[in-house]
Amino acid sequence: MTQEKLRKLRIQKGISQEKIAEILSTDPSNYSRKERGKIKIREEEWQKIAEAFDVHVEDIKEQEIKFSVNNEHATFHDNFGIHHQSLVETLNDYISFLKQEINELKEEIKTLRSQ
């Protein structure tokens, strides 16, 4: 997650939220909200943050993730077109688990209603 990456990198570089806020010409509480994902970081701010951390913007900026469904085969792609089949498989397994839990809860409701 981008917010966690920002926080870890900031700490790793030994830079305080106050210093980043100063670089962005904002107050520390506003930057804190940006770092936690409560407020969107503007394009020009991404560049300033990257310069402060001495990294490329692409290394820290949130990547767009797209989800598509095609003939029962769901796939995730990031904005570089990388296929994430293992994520899809994990999500499908979780969906199956949740469906099973729902069915068990429905049975339990039926039993409780009949008592």
N, CA, C and O atoms as a GROMACS GRO file, in nm:
protein
  460
    1MET      N    1   0.085  -0.118   0.000
    1MET     CA    2   0.000   0.000   0.000
    1MET      C    3   0.090   0.124   0.000
    1MET      O    4   0.191   0.130   0.070
    2THR      N    5   0.051   0.219  -0.077
    2THR     CA    6   0.133   0.339  -0.094
    2THR      C    7   0.156   0.412   0.036
    2THR      O    8   0.268   0.457   0.063
    3GLN      N    9   0.053   0.425   0.119
    3GLN     CA   10   0.068   0.499   0.243
    3GLN      C   11   0.173   0.434   0.332
    3GLN      O   12   0.258   0.502   0.390
    4GLU      N   13   0.167   0.302   0.343
    4GLU     CA   14   0.265   0.231   0.425
    4GLU      C   15   0.404   0.247   0.368
    4GLU      O   16   0.501   0.261   0.442
    5LYS      N   17   0.415   0.244   0.235
    5LYS     CA   18   0.544   0.261   0.169
    5LYS      C   19   0.601   0.400   0.198
    5LYS      O   20   0.720   0.415   0.225
    6LEU      N   21   0.515   0.501   0.192
    6LEU     CA   22   0.559   0.638   0.221
    6LEU      C   23   0.610   0.650   0.364
    6LEU      O   24   0.717   0.705   0.388
    7ARG      N   25   0.533   0.597   0.458
    7ARG     CA   26   0.571   0.606   0.598
    7ARG      C   27   0.704   0.535   0.624
    7ARG      O   28   0.793   0.590   0.689
    8LYS      N   29   0.716   0.412   0.574
    8LYS     CA   30   0.839   0.335   0.596
    8LYS      C   31   0.960   0.404   0.533
    8LYS      O   32   1.066   0.411   0.595
    9LEU      N   33   0.943   0.454   0.412
    9LEU     CA   34   1.054   0.520   0.344
    9LEU      C   35   1.094   0.648   0.417
    9LEU      O   36   1.212   0.679   0.430
   10ARG      N   37   0.994   0.723   0.464
   10ARG     CA   38   1.022   0.846   0.538
   10ARG      C   39   1.102   0.816   0.664
   10ARG      O   40   1.200   0.884   0.696
   11ILE      N   41   1.058   0.713   0.735
   11ILE     CA   42   1.129   0.674   0.858
   11ILE      C   43   1.268   0.623   0.825
   11ILE      O   44   1.366   0.658   0.892
   12GLN      N   45   1.278   0.541   0.721
   12GLN     CA   46   1.409   0.487   0.679
   12GLN      C   47   1.507   0.598   0.644
   12GLN      O   48   1.626   0.589   0.674
   13LYS      N   49   1.456   0.702   0.580
   13LYS     CA   50   1.541   0.815   0.541
   13LYS      C   51   1.567   0.912   0.658
   13LYS      O   52   1.646   1.005   0.646
   14GLY      N   53   1.498   0.889   0.770
   14GLY     CA   54   1.518   0.973   0.887
   14GLY      C   55   1.457   1.112   0.871
   14GLY      O   56   1.509   1.209   0.925
   15ILE      N   57   1.348   1.120   0.798
   15ILE     CA   58   1.282   1.248   0.773
   15ILE      C   59   1.151   1.252   0.851
   15ILE      O   60   1.072   1.158   0.846
   16SER      N   61   1.129   1.360   0.922
   16SER     CA   62   1.007   1.374   1.002
   16SER      C   63   0.890   1.417   0.914
   16SER      O   64   0.909   1.469   0.804
   17GLN      N   65   0.770   1.395   0.965
   17GLN     CA   66   0.650   1.445   0.896
   17GLN      C   67   0.654   1.596   0.887
   17GLN      O   68   0.608   1.656   0.790
   18GLU      N   69   0.708   1.658   0.990
   18GLU     CA   70   0.718   1.804   0.991
   18GLU      C   71   0.805   1.854   0.876
   18GLU      O   72   0.772   1.954   0.812
   19LYS      N   73   0.916   1.784   0.849
   19LYS     CA   74   1.006   1.825   0.741
   19LYS      C   75   0.938   1.808   0.605
   19LYS      O   76   0.947   1.896   0.520
   20ILE      N   77   0.868   1.695   0.586
   20ILE     CA   78   0.797   1.674   0.459
   20ILE      C   79   0.687   1.779   0.444
   20ILE      O   80   0.666   1.832   0.335
   21ALA      N   81   0.617   1.808   0.553
   21ALA     CA   82   0.513   1.911   0.548
   21ALA      C   83   0.573   2.044   0.505
   21ALA      O   84   0.514   2.117   0.425
   22GLU      N   85   0.690   2.077   0.558
   22GLU     CA   86   0.760   2.201   0.522
   22GLU      C   87   0.795   2.200   0.372
   22GLU      O   88   0.777   2.301   0.304
   23ILE      N   89   0.844   2.089   0.322
   23ILE     CA   90   0.879   2.077   0.181
   23ILE      C   91   0.756   2.096   0.092
   23ILE      O   92   0.766   2.154  -0.016
   24LEU      N   93   0.641   2.047   0.139
   24LEU     CA   94   0.517   2.058   0.062
   24LEU      C   95   0.442   2.188   0.088
   24LEU      O   96   0.336   2.212   0.031
   25SER      N   97   0.498   2.272   0.174
   25SER     CA   98   0.434   2.399   0.212
   25SER      C   99   0.295   2.376   0.270
   25SER      O  100   0.197   2.441   0.232
   26THR      N  101   0.289   2.283   0.364
   26THR     CA  102   0.164   2.255   0.434
   26THR      C  103   0.195   2.234   0.581
   26THR      O  104   0.311   2.243   0.622
   27ASP      N  105   0.093   2.205   0.660
   27ASP     CA  106   0.118   2.181   0.802
   27ASP      C  107   0.133   2.030   0.826
   27ASP      O  108   0.086   1.950   0.746
   28PRO      N  109   0.198   1.991   0.936
   28PRO     CA  110   0.223   1.850   0.963
   28PRO      C  111   0.096   1.764   0.969
   28PRO      O  112   0.097   1.650   0.924
   29SER      N  113  -0.011   1.818   1.025
   29SER     CA  114  -0.134   1.737   1.033
   29SER      C  115  -0.191   1.710   0.894
   29SER      O  116  -0.248   1.603   0.870
   30ASN      N  117  -0.177   1.806   0.803
   30ASN     CA  118  -0.224   1.786   0.666
   30ASN      C  119  -0.139   1.678   0.597
   30ASN      O  120  -0.192   1.591   0.530
   31TYR      N  121  -0.007   1.686   0.616
   31TYR     CA  122   0.078   1.583   0.555
   31TYR      C  123   0.048   1.447   0.616
   31TYR      O  124   0.046   1.346   0.545
   32SER      N  125   0.024   1.442   0.745
   32SER     CA  126  -0.008   1.316   0.811
   32SER      C  127  -0.131   1.252   0.748
   32SER      O  128  -0.135   1.131   0.726
   33ARG      N  129  -0.232   1.334   0.718
   33ARG     CA  130  -0.353   1.282   0.652
   33ARG      C  131  -0.320   1.232   0.512
   33ARG      O  132  -0.377   1.133   0.467
   34LYS      N  133  -0.230   1.300   0.443
   34LYS     CA  134  -0.188   1.254   0.310
   34LYS      C  135  -0.116   1.120   0.320
   34LYS      O  136  -0.141   1.029   0.241
   35GLU      N  137  -0.027   1.108   0.417
   35GLU     CA  138   0.051   0.985   0.434
   35GLU      C  139  -0.040   0.868   0.472
   35GLU      O  140  -0.011   0.754   0.437
   36ARG      N  141  -0.148   0.895   0.543
   36ARG     CA  142  -0.242   0.790   0.583
   36ARG      C  143  -0.347   0.763   0.476
   36ARG      O  144  -0.432   0.675   0.493
   37GLY      N  145  -0.343   0.838   0.365
   37GLY     CA  146  -0.437   0.815   0.257
   37GLY      C  147  -0.572   0.881   0.275
   37GLY      O  148  -0.666   0.851   0.202
   38LYS      N  149  -0.583   0.971   0.371
   38LYS     CA  150  -0.709   1.040   0.396
   38LYS      C  151  -0.730   1.155   0.299
   38LYS      O  152  -0.843   1.193   0.268
   39ILE      N  153  -0.620   1.210   0.250
   39ILE     CA  154  -0.622   1.320   0.154
   39ILE      C  155  -0.534   1.280   0.036
   39ILE      O  156  -0.426   1.223   0.054
   40LYS      N  157  -0.580   1.309  -0.084
   40LYS     CA  158  -0.504   1.274  -0.204
   40LYS      C  159  -0.378   1.359  -0.216
   40LYS      O  160  -0.378   1.479  -0.186
   41ILE      N  161  -0.272   1.296  -0.260
   41ILE     CA  162  -0.147   1.367  -0.286
   41ILE      C  163  -0.148   1.413  -0.431
   41ILE      O  164  -0.167   1.333  -0.522
   42ARG      N  165  -0.126   1.543  -0.451
   42ARG     CA  166  -0.128   1.599  -0.586
   42ARG      C  167   0.001   1.563  -0.661
   42ARG      O  168   0.103   1.531  -0.600
   43GLU      N  169  -0.006   1.570  -0.794
   43GLU     CA  170   0.108   1.532  -0.878
   43GLU      C  171   0.236   1.608  -0.842
   43GLU      O  172   0.343   1.547  -0.832
   44GLU      N  173   0.225   1.740  -0.822
   44GLU     CA  174   0.345   1.817  -0.790
   44GLU      C  175   0.401   1.780  -0.652
   44GLU      O  176   0.521   1.793  -0.628
   45GLU      N  177   0.313   1.735  -0.563
   45GLU     CA  178   0.358   1.692  -0.431
   45GLU      C  179   0.434   1.559  -0.440
   45GLU      O  180   0.532   1.537  -0.369
   46TRP      N  181   0.387   1.469  -0.528
   46TRP     CA  182   0.458   1.342  -0.549
   46TRP      C  183   0.603   1.370  -0.588
   46TRP      O  184   0.696   1.305  -0.539
   47GLN      N  185   0.622   1.465  -0.678
   47GLN     CA  186   0.757   1.498  -0.724
   47GLN      C  187   0.843   1.550  -0.609
   47GLN      O  188   0.959   1.510  -0.595
   48LYS      N  189   0.788   1.639  -0.528
   48LYS     CA  190   0.863   1.694  -0.414
   48LYS      C  191   0.898   1.586  -0.313
   48LYS      O  192   1.008   1.584  -0.259
   49ILE      N  193   0.803   1.496  -0.287
   49ILE     CA  194   0.828   1.387  -0.192
   49ILE      C  195   0.938   1.295  -0.246
   49ILE      O  196   1.029   1.256  -0.172
   50ALA      N  197   0.929   1.262  -0.374
   50ALA     CA  198   1.030   1.175  -0.435
   50ALA      C  199   1.169   1.238  -0.426
   50ALA      O  200   1.267   1.169  -0.397
   51GLU      N  201   1.178   1.368  -0.451
   51GLU     CA  202   1.306   1.437  -0.441
   51GLU      C  203   1.359   1.435  -0.297
   51GLU      O  204   1.478   1.416  -0.274
   52ALA      N  205   1.270   1.454  -0.201
   52ALA     CA  206   1.311   1.452  -0.060
   52ALA      C  207   1.362   1.314  -0.019
   52ALA      O  208   1.455   1.304   0.060
   53PHE      N  209   1.300   1.209  -0.074
   53PHE     CA  210   1.340   1.072  -0.041
   53PHE      C  211   1.452   1.021  -0.132
   53PHE      O  212   1.506   0.912  -0.111
   54ASP      N  213   1.486   1.101  -0.234
   54ASP     CA  214   1.589   1.064  -0.332
   54ASP      C  215   1.554   0.933  -0.403
   54ASP      O  216   1.636   0.842  -0.414
   55VAL      N  217   1.429   0.927  -0.451
   55VAL     CA  218   1.380   0.812  -0.528
   55VAL      C  219   1.302   0.865  -0.649
   55VAL      O  220   1.274   0.984  -0.658
   56HIS      N  221   1.267   0.776  -0.739
   56HIS     CA  222   1.182   0.813  -0.852
   56HIS      C  223   1.036   0.815  -0.807
   56HIS      O  224   0.997   0.737  -0.720
   57VAL      N  225   0.958   0.901  -0.865
   57VAL     CA  226   0.816   0.911  -0.831
   57VAL      C  227   0.749   0.774  -0.848
   57VAL      O  228   0.666   0.734  -0.765
   58GLU      N  229   0.783   0.702  -0.954
   58GLU     CA  230   0.722   0.572  -0.983
   58GLU      C  231   0.747   0.471  -0.872
   58GLU      O  232   0.671   0.376  -0.855
   59ASP      N  233   0.855   0.491  -0.796
   59ASP     CA  234   0.887   0.398  -0.688
   59ASP      C  235   0.795   0.414  -0.567
   59ASP      O  236   0.783   0.322  -0.486
   60ILE      N  237   0.730   0.528  -0.554
   60ILE     CA  238   0.646   0.550  -0.437
   60ILE      C  239   0.500   0.579  -0.469
   60ILE      O  240   0.413   0.562  -0.384
   61LYS      N  241   0.473   0.623  -0.590
   61LYS     CA  242   0.337   0.664  -0.625
   61LYS      C  243   0.247   0.542  -0.644
   61LYS      O  244   0.289   0.439  -0.696
   62GLU      N  245   0.125   0.557  -0.600
   62GLU     CA  246   0.026   0.452  -0.612
   62GLU      C  247   0.004   0.416  -0.758
   62GLU      O  248  -0.016   0.503  -0.843
   63GLN      N  249   0.007   0.288  -0.785
   63GLN     CA  250  -0.015   0.239  -0.920
   63GLN      C  251  -0.162   0.205  -0.938
   63GLN      O  252  -0.225   0.150  -0.847
   64GLU      N  253  -0.216   0.236  -1.055
   64GLU     CA  254  -0.356   0.204  -1.084
   64GLU      C  255  -0.368   0.055  -1.106
   64GLU      O  256  -0.290  -0.004  -1.181
   65ILE      N  257  -0.467  -0.007  -1.042
   65ILE     CA  258  -0.491  -0.149  -1.060
   65ILE      C  259  -0.624  -0.165  -1.130
   65ILE      O  260  -0.724  -0.104  -1.091
   66LYS      N  261  -0.626  -0.248  -1.233
   66LYS     CA  262  -0.747  -0.271  -1.310
   66LYS      C  263  -0.792  -0.414  -1.287
   66LYS      O  264  -0.709  -0.504  -1.272
   67PHE      N  265  -0.923  -0.436  -1.285
   67PHE     CA  266  -0.980  -0.568  -1.268
   67PHE      C  267  -1.067  -0.595  -1.387
   67PHE      O  268  -1.150  -0.512  -1.425
   68SER      N  269  -1.050  -0.711  -1.446
   68SER     CA  270  -1.135  -0.746  -1.559
   68SER      C  271  -1.184  -0.889  -1.544
   68SER      O  272  -1.114  -0.974  -1.489
   69VAL      N  273  -1.304  -0.915  -1.594
   69VAL     CA  274  -1.360  -1.049  -1.592
   69VAL      C  275  -1.388  -1.088  -1.736
   69VAL      O  276  -1.451  -1.013  -1.811
   70ASN      N  277  -1.341  -1.206  -1.773
   70ASN     CA  278  -1.357  -1.251  -1.910
   70ASN      C  279  -1.382  -1.401  -1.909
   70ASN      O  280  -1.291  -1.478  -1.878
   71ASN      N  281  -1.504  -1.443  -1.943
   71ASN     CA  282  -1.538  -1.585  -1.952
   71ASN      C  283  -1.497  -1.665  -1.828
   71ASN      O  284  -1.427  -1.766  -1.840
   72GLU      N  285  -1.540  -1.622  -1.713
   72GLU     CA  286  -1.514  -1.688  -1.585
   72GLU      C  287  -1.367  -1.681  -1.542
   72GLU      O  288  -1.332  -1.740  -1.439
   73HIS      N  289  -1.283  -1.613  -1.614
   73HIS     CA  290  -1.143  -1.602  -1.576
   73HIS      C  291  -1.115  -1.456  -1.540
   73HIS      O  292  -1.109  -1.369  -1.627
   74ALA      N  293  -1.097  -1.430  -1.412
   74ALA     CA  294  -1.071  -1.294  -1.366
   74ALA      C  295  -0.921  -1.273  -1.358
   74ALA      O  296  -0.847  -1.362  -1.318
   75THR      N  297  -0.877  -1.154  -1.397
   75THR     CA  298  -0.735  -1.123  -1.388
   75THR      C  299  -0.716  -0.981  -1.340
   75THR      O  300  -0.800  -0.894  -1.365
   76PHE      N  301  -0.605  -0.958  -1.270
   76PHE     CA  302  -0.565  -0.825  -1.228
   76PHE      C  303  -0.445  -0.785  -1.311
   76PHE      O  304  -0.358  -0.867  -1.341
   77HIS      N  305  -0.440  -0.658  -1.348
   77HIS     CA  306  -0.324  -0.604  -1.419
   77HIS      C  307  -0.289  -0.472  -1.353
   77HIS      O  308  -0.377  -0.394  -1.319
   78ASP      N  309  -0.160  -0.448  -1.334
   78ASP     CA  310  -0.122  -0.316  -1.289
   78ASP      C  311  -0.103  -0.229  -1.412
   78ASP      O  312  -0.124  -0.277  -1.524
   79ASN      N  313  -0.064  -0.104  -1.396
   79ASN     CA  314  -0.056  -0.017  -1.512
   79ASN      C  315   0.062  -0.050  -1.603
   79ASN      O  316   0.081   0.016  -1.705
   80PHE      N  317   0.142  -0.149  -1.567
   80PHE     CA  318   0.248  -0.195  -1.654
   80PHE      C  319   0.206  -0.321  -1.729
   80PHE      O  320   0.284  -0.378  -1.805
   81GLY      N  321   0.080  -0.367  -1.706
   81GLY     CA  322   0.028  -0.483  -1.775
   81GLY      C  323   0.071  -0.615  -1.712
   81GLY      O  324   0.058  -0.720  -1.776
   82ILE      N  325   0.121  -0.613  -1.590
   82ILE     CA  326   0.166  -0.736  -1.525
   82ILE      C  327   0.044  -0.814  -1.477
   82ILE      O  328  -0.047  -0.758  -1.416
   83HIS      N  329   0.043  -0.943  -1.505
   83HIS     CA  330  -0.067  -1.032  -1.472
   83HIS      C  331  -0.047  -1.087  -1.330
   83HIS      O  332   0.063  -1.131  -1.296
   84HIS      N  333  -0.150  -1.084  -1.250
   84HIS     CA  334  -0.140  -1.128  -1.112
   84HIS      C  335  -0.234  -1.245  -1.087
   84HIS      O  336  -0.330  -1.233  -1.011
   85GLN      N  337  -0.207  -1.358  -1.150
   85GLN     CA  338  -0.294  -1.474  -1.140
   85GLN      C  339  -0.302  -1.527  -0.997
   85GLN      O  340  -0.410  -1.568  -0.954
   86SER      N  341  -0.192  -1.526  -0.922
   86SER     CA  342  -0.196  -1.580  -0.786
   86SER      C  343  -0.292  -1.500  -0.698
   86SER      O  344  -0.358  -1.557  -0.612
   87LEU      N  345  -0.299  -1.371  -0.718
   87LEU     CA  346  -0.394  -1.288  -0.644
   87LEU      C  347  -0.536  -1.329  -0.678
   87LEU      O  348  -0.621  -1.340  -0.589
   88VAL      N  349  -0.563  -1.351  -0.804
   88VAL     CA  350  -0.696  -1.392  -0.848
   88VAL      C  351  -0.733  -1.526  -0.786
   88VAL      O  352  -0.845  -1.544  -0.738
   89GLU      N  353  -0.639  -1.620  -0.786
   89GLU     CA  354  -0.665  -1.751  -0.727
   89GLU      C  355  -0.694  -1.739  -0.577
   89GLU      O  356  -0.785  -1.804  -0.526
   90THR      N  357  -0.619  -1.656  -0.509
   90THR     CA  358  -0.641  -1.635  -0.366
   90THR      C  359  -0.779  -1.575  -0.341
   90THR      O  360  -0.850  -1.617  -0.250
   91LEU      N  361  -0.816  -1.477  -0.421
   91LEU     CA  362  -0.948  -1.415  -0.406
   91LEU      C  363  -1.060  -1.515  -0.436
   91LEU      O  364  -1.162  -1.516  -0.366
   92ASN      N  365  -1.041  -1.598  -0.538
   92ASN     CA  366  -1.142  -1.700  -0.569
   92ASN      C  367  -1.156  -1.800  -0.456
   92ASN      O  368  -1.267  -1.841  -0.423
   93ASP      N  369  -1.044  -1.840  -0.395
   93ASP     CA  370  -1.049  -1.930  -0.280
   93ASP      C  371  -1.125  -1.866  -0.165
   93ASP      O  372  -1.205  -1.931  -0.098
   94TYR      N  373  -1.100  -1.739  -0.142
   94TYR     CA  374  -1.167  -1.668  -0.034
   94TYR      C  375  -1.316  -1.656  -0.061
   94TYR      O  376  -1.398  -1.670   0.030
   95ILE      N  377  -1.352  -1.631  -0.184
   95ILE     CA  378  -1.494  -1.623  -0.222
   95ILE      C  379  -1.562  -1.757  -0.196
   95ILE      O  380  -1.673  -1.761  -0.143
   96SER      N  381  -1.496  -1.864  -0.232
   96SER     CA  382  -1.551  -1.998  -0.208
   96SER      C  383  -1.570  -2.022  -0.058
   96SER      O  384  -1.674  -2.073  -0.016
   97PHE      N  385  -1.472  -1.984   0.020
   97PHE     CA  386  -1.481  -1.997   0.165
   97PHE      C  387  -1.600  -1.917   0.218
   97PHE      O  388  -1.676  -1.968   0.301
   98LEU      N  389  -1.616  -1.794   0.173
   98LEU     CA  390  -1.726  -1.710   0.219
   98LEU      C  391  -1.862  -1.769   0.179
   98LEU      O  392  -1.956  -1.764   0.258
   99LYS      N  393  -1.871  -1.823   0.060
   99LYS     CA  394  -1.996  -1.886   0.016
   99LYS      C  395  -2.032  -2.004   0.107
   99LYS      O  396  -2.148  -2.022   0.144
  100GLN      N  397  -1.931  -2.082   0.143
  100GLN     CA  398  -1.953  -2.194   0.234
  100GLN      C  399  -2.000  -2.145   0.371
  100GLN      O  400  -2.092  -2.201   0.430
  101GLU      N  401  -1.937  -2.039   0.420
  101GLU     CA  402  -1.977  -1.982   0.549
  101GLU      C  403  -2.120  -1.932   0.544
  101GLU      O  404  -2.196  -1.950   0.639
  102ILE      N  405  -2.158  -1.868   0.435
  102ILE     CA  406  -2.294  -1.817   0.418
  102ILE      C  407  -2.394  -1.932   0.423
  102ILE      O  408  -2.497  -1.923   0.490
  103ASN      N  409  -2.363  -2.039   0.351
  103ASN     CA  410  -2.454  -2.155   0.351
  103ASN      C  411  -2.468  -2.215   0.490
  103ASN      O  412  -2.577  -2.252   0.531
  104GLU      N  413  -2.357  -2.225   0.564
  104GLU     CA  414  -2.363  -2.278   0.700
  104GLU      C  415  -2.445  -2.187   0.791
  104GLU      O  416  -2.521  -2.235   0.875
  105LEU      N  417  -2.430  -2.056   0.775
  105LEU     CA  418  -2.508  -1.962   0.855
  105LEU      C  419  -2.657  -1.970   0.821
  105LEU      O  420  -2.742  -1.959   0.909
  106LYS      N  421  -2.689  -1.988   0.694
  106LYS     CA  422  -2.829  -2.003   0.654
  106LYS      C  423  -2.890  -2.126   0.719
  106LYS      O  424  -3.004  -2.122   0.766
  107GLU      N  425  -2.815  -2.236   0.722
  107GLU     CA  426  -2.863  -2.357   0.786
  107GLU      C  427  -2.885  -2.336   0.936
  107GLU      O  428  -2.983  -2.383   0.993
  108GLU      N  429  -2.792  -2.265   0.996
  108GLU     CA  430  -2.804  -2.236   1.140
  108GLU      C  431  -2.926  -2.149   1.167
  108GLU      O  432  -2.994  -2.169   1.267
  109ILE      N  433  -2.954  -2.053   1.081
  109ILE     CA  434  -3.074  -1.969   1.095
  109ILE      C  435  -3.199  -2.053   1.085
  109ILE      O  436  -3.292  -2.036   1.163
  110LYS      N  437  -3.203  -2.145   0.987
  110LYS     CA  438  -3.319  -2.233   0.972
  110LYS      C  439  -3.343  -2.315   1.098
  110LYS      O  440  -3.456  -2.330   1.145
  111THR      N  441  -3.232  -2.369   1.153
  111THR     CA  442  -3.242  -2.449   1.274
  111THR      C  443  -3.295  -2.365   1.390
  111THR      O  444  -3.383  -2.410   1.464
  112LEU      N  445  -3.242  -2.246   1.407
  112LEU     CA  446  -3.285  -2.160   1.516
  112LEU      C  447  -3.431  -2.119   1.500
  112LEU      O  448  -3.504  -2.110   1.599
  113ARG      N  449  -3.475  -2.093   1.378
  113ARG     CA  450  -3.614  -2.053   1.356
  113ARG      C  451  -3.712  -2.168   1.384
  113ARG      O  452  -3.826  -2.145   1.427
  114SER      N  453  -3.668  -2.288   1.360
  114SER     CA  454  -3.757  -2.402   1.379
  114SER      C  455  -3.769  -2.442   1.527
  114SER      O  456  -3.854  -2.525   1.561
  115GLN      N  457  -3.688  -2.387   1.613
  115GLN     CA  458  -3.693  -2.423   1.755
  115GLN      C  459  -3.799  -2.348   1.830
  115GLN      O  460  -3.816  -2.367   1.950
   0.00000   0.00000   0.00000
